[in-house]
Amino acid sequence: MAMVAAMLIWGISWPSAKITGRYADPELIMVWRFIFAAATMTSIMFFMGIKSQFPKKSLSYVIIAAIFLVGYNYNYFKGTQIGMASLGGIIVPTMSPLVTYIFVFKIFGKTIHRKEVAGIILGMIGGLILLRFWEINIQSLLDSGNIFFIMAAVIWAGVTIATQKATTELQVLNFSLWLYLFALIFSIPLVPWKSLLTVFQFDWIYWINFLIISVGSLGFGTTIFFLTTMKLGSEKASSFMYVVPTSAMGISAIVLGERIQWSTLIGGILAVTAVYLINRK
């Protein structure tokens, strides 16, 4: 249930990301996102009595995951600035599990079962329909922002796999804290110092949506995702991302007035069905 709640929050975060993107560039938003996420994680660890443990053996995996996380966040914010939040909230969680499965089976040589093959195929078909493959060309991918969503999906697969490797040694909350701190270190040079504090000039609409994407989505949602990754494995955990499209579509339609196309509905239904097939015992 916690994982489903986390995925619903991830879905809500897509329209919130588009709203925050109207105020500032992706680099500035993601720097403050990492600051607030690290502060949230520190507070949770304090109240739970968990001491911070520096990742010695898994440091390389934490650094790799942090680099991927910076790349993901840039594409996440850039894509929602240009394109439709509802499409991003469907393309990324639909395509990322497929990429993760391919990487896991290729790198670790795991056995793939027929039901998982069926789930992957359904997810691929759903993804193509969501992208409206019959209209695809390079210019449309750039103009719609979909190229950023596709890149985000591929990069998130790297975050998922690196997380699974790192959390074999490091407690999940500790991993999350160091992940956000290293991501902050890698992203802060991208923002001019003179513009770093401009976020405090923004109105309450920005801050409500910013708290959703930082404290709610990154602080709570991503940590639950990492916990699930540790318990179920990266390929199983990533399949839960198929739950995200439902809330992403609904909230985007209500808040942003984005029109839901027939291709979005059909592609989303196929993607959610894929979750059941991949996770069915």
Secondary structure per residue as TSV (DSSP state, phi and psi in degrees):
chain	resnum	aa	ss	phi	psi
A	1	M	-	360.0	-39.5
A	2	A	H	-62.0	-39.2
A	3	M	H	-66.3	-40.8
A	4	V	H	-63.5	-42.7
A	5	A	H	-61.2	-41.2
A	6	A	H	-63.1	-40.8
A	7	M	H	-69.0	-33.0
A	8	L	H	-65.6	-39.4
A	9	I	H	-65.0	-39.0
A	10	W	H	-59.6	-39.7
A	11	G	H	-63.7	-43.1
A	12	I	H	-64.3	-29.7
A	13	S	H	-67.5	-21.6
A	14	W	H	-65.9	-52.4
A	15	P	H	-63.3	-32.5
A	16	S	H	-64.5	-37.1
A	17	A	H	-64.5	-38.3
A	18	K	H	-65.5	-39.7
A	19	I	H	-65.8	-45.1
A	20	T	H	-65.6	-30.3
A	21	G	T	-67.4	-13.8
A	22	R	T	-77.6	-13.2
A	23	Y	T	-100.5	-31.5
A	24	A	S	-153.9	169.3
A	25	D	-	-73.6	157.7
A	26	P	H	-56.9	-38.0
A	27	E	H	-61.0	-44.1
A	28	L	H	-67.1	-43.1
A	29	I	H	-63.7	-43.0
A	30	M	H	-72.8	-28.5
A	31	V	H	-61.2	-48.7
A	32	W	H	-70.7	-27.9
A	33	R	H	-63.8	-42.9
A	34	F	H	-68.0	-35.9
A	35	I	H	-62.3	-49.0
A	36	F	H	-68.4	-36.6
A	37	A	H	-66.1	-41.3
A	38	A	H	-65.6	-40.2
A	39	A	H	-64.6	-40.2
A	40	T	H	-62.1	-44.5
A	41	M	H	-65.6	-39.3
A	42	T	H	-61.3	-42.0
A	43	S	H	-64.5	-43.9
A	44	I	H	-61.8	-44.3
A	45	M	H	-65.4	-36.4
A	46	F	H	-64.3	-47.4
A	47	F	H	-70.8	-25.3
A	48	M	H	-91.3	-3.5
A	49	G	T	71.2	29.0
A	50	I	-	-97.7	124.4
A	51	K	-	-83.8	146.5
A	52	S	-	-71.3	131.0
A	53	Q	-	-123.9	119.4
A	54	F	-	-68.2	132.7
A	55	P	-	-76.6	93.1
A	56	K	S	-78.0	-60.5
A	57	K	T	-70.0	-35.0
A	58	S	T	-100.1	17.0
A	59	L	H	-57.4	-41.3
A	60	S	H	-62.8	-38.9
A	61	Y	H	-70.2	-36.0
A	62	V	H	-63.9	-43.4
A	63	I	H	-64.6	-43.7
A	64	I	H	-61.5	-45.8
A	65	A	H	-62.3	-38.3
A	66	A	H	-65.7	-41.1
A	67	I	H	-62.6	-44.5
A	68	F	H	-62.7	-39.1
A	69	L	H	-64.9	-37.9
A	70	V	H	-63.3	-45.6
A	71	G	H	-62.7	-40.7
A	72	Y	H	-62.1	-47.6
A	73	N	H	-62.8	-38.2
A	74	Y	H	-61.3	-49.0
A	75	N	H	-66.9	-33.8
A	76	Y	H	-60.9	-49.9
A	77	F	H	-75.0	-39.1
A	78	K	H	-65.8	-41.3
A	79	G	H	-63.9	-42.0
A	80	T	H	-72.7	-26.5
A	81	Q	H	-64.8	-42.8
A	82	I	H	-86.9	-45.7
A	83	G	S	-104.9	-165.1
A	84	M	-	-87.8	131.2
A	85	A	H	-61.3	-37.5
A	86	S	H	-63.4	-39.4
A	87	L	H	-67.3	-41.7
A	88	G	H	-61.7	-40.0
A	89	G	H	-70.6	-6.4
A	90	I	H	-109.8	-44.6
A	91	I	H	-62.8	-48.3
A	92	V	H	-65.1	-54.0
A	93	P	H	-70.3	-14.7
A	94	T	H	-83.3	-43.6
A	95	M	H	-84.1	-31.6
A	96	S	H	-61.4	-43.9
A	97	P	H	-60.9	-34.7
A	98	L	H	-65.2	-45.6
A	99	V	H	-63.2	-41.5
A	100	T	H	-61.3	-45.9
A	101	Y	H	-59.2	-44.8
A	102	I	H	-62.2	-44.9
A	103	F	H	-62.6	-45.5
A	104	V	H	-62.8	-46.3
A	105	F	H	-69.0	-32.9
A	106	K	H	-75.2	-47.1
A	107	I	H	-77.1	-46.8
A	108	F	H	-97.8	-5.3
A	109	G	-	64.0	33.1
A	110	K	-	-74.2	154.6
A	111	T	-	-80.3	136.4
A	112	I	-	-108.3	133.7
A	113	H	-	-96.0	164.2
A	114	R	H	-63.1	-38.7
A	115	K	H	-65.0	-32.8
A	116	E	H	-72.0	-36.9
A	117	V	H	-61.3	-44.3
A	118	A	H	-61.7	-41.3
A	119	G	H	-64.0	-42.4
A	120	I	H	-64.1	-43.2
A	121	I	H	-62.7	-45.1
A	122	L	H	-60.5	-42.7
A	123	G	H	-62.7	-39.8
A	124	M	H	-65.2	-43.3
A	125	I	H	-63.3	-44.6
A	126	G	H	-59.9	-40.9
A	127	G	H	-64.0	-41.6
A	128	L	H	-64.6	-40.0
A	129	I	H	-66.4	-41.1
A	130	L	H	-60.3	-38.4
A	131	L	T	-78.8	-5.8
A	132	R	T	52.3	63.9
A	133	F	G	-56.5	-25.1
A	134	W	G	-71.8	-11.5
A	135	E	G	-110.6	0.0
A	136	I	-	-70.5	132.3
A	137	N	-	-150.4	166.5
A	138	I	H	-58.4	-42.4
A	139	Q	H	-65.4	-39.5
A	140	S	H	-68.7	-34.4
A	141	L	H	-63.6	-38.7
A	142	L	H	-72.5	-46.7
A	143	D	H	-67.1	-33.4
A	144	S	H	-83.8	-12.7
A	145	G	S	82.5	-0.8
A	146	N	H	-65.3	-27.3
A	147	I	H	-62.9	-34.7
A	148	F	H	-70.7	-35.9
A	149	F	H	-66.3	-40.8
A	150	I	H	-64.2	-43.7
A	151	M	H	-63.4	-39.2
A	152	A	H	-62.1	-39.6
A	153	A	H	-63.1	-43.2
A	154	V	H	-67.4	-43.6
A	155	I	H	-65.9	-38.5
A	156	W	H	-63.8	-30.6
A	157	A	H	-59.8	-38.2
A	158	G	H	-65.0	-40.1
A	159	V	H	-60.1	-44.5
A	160	T	H	-62.3	-46.1
A	161	I	H	-69.0	-42.9
A	162	A	H	-62.8	-34.4
A	163	T	H	-63.3	-45.5
A	164	Q	H	-60.0	-39.9
A	165	K	H	-69.6	-41.5
A	166	A	H	-70.4	-38.4
A	167	T	T	-78.4	1.4
A	168	T	T	-71.7	-23.8
A	169	E	T	-111.4	-33.0
A	170	L	S	-106.6	136.1
A	171	Q	-	-61.5	143.5
A	172	V	H	-58.7	-45.4
A	173	L	H	-65.2	-37.4
A	174	N	H	-62.9	-42.9
A	175	F	H	-59.6	-46.2
A	176	S	H	-60.4	-44.1
A	177	L	H	-59.6	-50.9
A	178	W	H	-68.7	-32.1
A	179	L	H	-60.4	-47.9
A	180	Y	H	-68.1	-35.8
A	181	L	H	-67.0	-44.4
A	182	F	H	-67.9	-37.6
A	183	A	H	-62.1	-38.3
A	184	L	H	-63.0	-44.5
A	185	I	H	-60.6	-40.9
A	186	F	H	-75.5	-27.3
A	187	S	H	-94.1	-25.5
A	188	I	G	-63.9	-30.9
A	189	P	G	-65.9	-14.6
A	190	L	G	-78.9	-12.0
A	191	V	S	-111.3	128.0
A	192	P	-	-61.2	136.7
A	193	W	G	-58.6	-34.9
A	194	K	G	-67.0	-21.4
A	195	S	G	-103.0	0.4
A	196	L	T	-63.5	-34.8
A	197	L	T	-96.1	6.2
A	198	T	G	-66.2	-18.2
A	199	V	G	-62.1	-25.5
A	200	F	G	-77.0	-1.1
A	201	Q	G	-94.8	-6.9
A	202	F	S	-80.6	158.0
A	203	D	-	-83.6	-178.2
A	204	W	H	-67.1	-26.7
A	205	I	H	-64.0	-43.4
A	206	Y	H	-59.6	-48.1
A	207	W	H	-68.4	-34.9
A	208	I	H	-62.9	-47.4
A	209	N	H	-70.0	-33.4
A	210	F	H	-66.0	-40.1
A	211	L	H	-65.8	-32.1
A	212	I	I	-64.6	-44.1
A	213	I	I	-81.1	-18.8
A	214	S	I	-101.5	-62.7
A	215	V	I	-71.8	-47.9
A	216	G	I	-72.4	-58.3
A	217	S	I	-74.6	-53.3
A	218	L	I	-80.1	-45.0
A	219	G	I	-68.3	-50.8
A	220	F	I	-90.6	-56.5
A	221	G	I	-59.3	-47.7
A	222	T	H	-68.4	-35.0
A	223	T	H	-65.4	-41.8
A	224	I	H	-62.0	-39.3
A	225	F	H	-61.1	-43.0
A	226	F	H	-64.9	-39.3
A	227	L	H	-60.6	-43.3
A	228	T	H	-66.9	-38.6
A	229	T	H	-59.6	-41.1
A	230	M	H	-65.1	-38.3
A	231	K	H	-83.1	-41.8
A	232	L	H	-102.2	-18.0
A	233	G	-	99.5	157.4
A	234	S	H	-65.5	-38.1
A	235	E	H	-70.4	-39.0
A	236	K	H	-69.5	-45.3
A	237	A	H	-61.9	-40.0
A	238	S	H	-65.5	-25.4
A	239	S	H	-67.3	-23.7
A	240	F	G	-66.4	-17.2
A	241	M	G	-64.0	-15.8
A	242	Y	G	-67.8	-12.4
A	243	V	G	-77.3	-24.2
A	244	V	H	-58.1	-42.5
A	245	P	H	-54.0	-35.1
A	246	T	H	-58.9	-52.5
A	247	S	H	-71.5	-33.9
A	248	A	H	-62.3	-43.9
A	249	M	H	-65.9	-48.8
A	250	G	H	-62.9	-49.7
A	251	I	H	-67.4	-38.2
A	252	S	I	-63.7	-38.0
A	253	A	I	-68.2	-39.6
A	254	I	I	-75.6	-49.1
A	255	V	I	-81.7	-43.3
A	256	L	I	-100.4	-9.7
A	257	G	-	70.9	23.7
A	258	E	-	-74.9	135.4
A	259	R	-	-79.6	130.7
A	260	I	-	-90.2	117.0
A	261	Q	-	-86.3	161.8
A	262	W	H	-60.5	-35.0
A	263	S	H	-65.5	-33.4
A	264	T	H	-67.4	-43.1
A	265	L	H	-65.7	-47.9
A	266	I	H	-66.0	-45.1
A	267	G	H	-62.1	-40.0
A	268	G	H	-65.4	-40.4
A	269	I	H	-63.9	-43.3
A	270	L	H	-62.7	-38.9
A	271	A	H	-65.6	-44.4
A	272	V	H	-65.9	-36.5
A	273	T	H	-61.5	-35.1
A	274	A	H	-60.7	-33.6
A	275	V	H	-59.1	-46.3
A	276	Y	H	-62.1	-44.4
A	277	L	H	-65.2	-40.9
A	278	I	H	-70.7	-35.1
A	279	N	H	-97.3	-6.9
A	280	R	-	-68.9	133.1
A	281	K	-	-75.5	360.0
